[in-house]
């Protein structure tokens, strides 16, 4: 395996721009954001947990999580952010290593 780089940063810090530049140069790339968004899909355990924790007000009419509404809820409250992280982080830790092997 070659070099592994972790790309982190806050909202609008340029992560997507740098990731796109790396992809254009043929660098293997794993998006944890994309993996997290997959966990939000209806029928997935994390989707059900999000609805239990935040209510149906974070859903779109078809049942998908409205990430804008969820974002408003979690950015307004550190406790709500921790609640969402407690739902997503364990699922990401379990799913990403098995599903995405680099190198």
C-alpha positions in Angstrom: 0.0 0.0 0.0 1.2 3.5 -0.8 0.8 6.7 1.2 -2.6 7.2 2.9 -3.7 10.8 3.5 -6.6 11.8 5.7 -8.3 14.9 4.5 -10.3 16.7 7.2 -11.7 20.1 7.7 -14.8 22.1 8.5 -17.6 23.1 6.3 -16.4 25.0 3.2 -12.7 24.5 4.0 -11.9 23.1 0.5 -12.0 19.3 1.1 -14.1 18.6 -2.0 -11.9 20.9 -4.1 -8.7 19.1 -3.0 -10.3 15.7 -3.3 -11.4 16.4 -6.9 -7.9 17.5 -7.8 -6.5 14.3 -6.3 -9.0 12.2 -8.3 -8.1 14.0 -11.5 -4.5 12.8 -10.9 -5.6 9.2 -10.4 -5.3 9.1 -6.6 -7.6 6.5 -5.0 -10.1 8.3 -2.9 -12.6 7.2 -0.2 -15.3 9.7 0.8 -16.5 9.2 4.3 -19.2 11.8 3.6 -20.5 9.6 0.8 -20.4 6.6 3.1 -22.3 8.5 5.7 -24.9 9.7 3.2 -25.5 6.1 2.3 -26.3 5.4 5.9 -29.1 7.9 5.7 -31.0 5.9 3.1 -34.5 4.8 4.0 -34.6 1.3 5.4 -31.0 1.5 6.8 -30.6 1.2 10.6 -29.0 4.6 10.8 -32.0 6.1 9.0 -34.4 4.6 11.5 -32.2 5.8 14.4 -32.1 9.4 12.9 -35.9 9.5 12.7 -36.2 8.2 16.3 -33.7 10.8 17.5 -34.8 13.8 15.5 -38.4 13.1 14.4 -40.2 13.0 11.1 -39.5 16.7 10.6 -36.0 15.8 9.2 -37.6 13.8 6.4 -38.6 14.7 2.9 -42.0 13.7 1.6 -40.6 10.5 0.1 -39.0 9.4 3.4 -35.4 10.4 2.6 -33.5 12.4 5.2 -33.5 16.1 4.4 -29.9 16.8 5.1 -30.6 20.6 5.2 -33.2 20.1 8.0 -31.0 17.7 9.8 -28.1 20.1 9.6 -30.2 22.9 11.1 -31.1 20.6 14.0 -27.6 19.5 14.7 -25.8 22.8 14.1 -28.2 24.5 16.5 -27.3 22.2 19.4 -24.1 20.5 20.5 -26.2 17.8 22.2 -28.0 17.1 18.9 -24.7 17.0 17.0 -23.4 14.4 19.5 -26.6 12.4 19.2 -26.2 12.3 15.4 -22.5 11.4 15.8 -23.4 8.6 18.2 -25.6 7.2 15.4 -23.3 7.5 12.5 -19.7 7.1 13.8 -20.1 3.5 15.0 -21.7 2.5 11.7 -19.0 4.2 9.7 -16.3 2.5 11.8 -17.8 -0.9 11.1 -18.6 -0.3 7.4 -15.8 1.6 5.9 -12.8 -0.7 6.5 -14.7 -3.8 5.2 -16.3 -2.1 2.2 -13.4 0.1 1.0 -10.0 -1.3 0.7 -7.4 1.1 -0.7 -4.2 -0.2 -2.4 
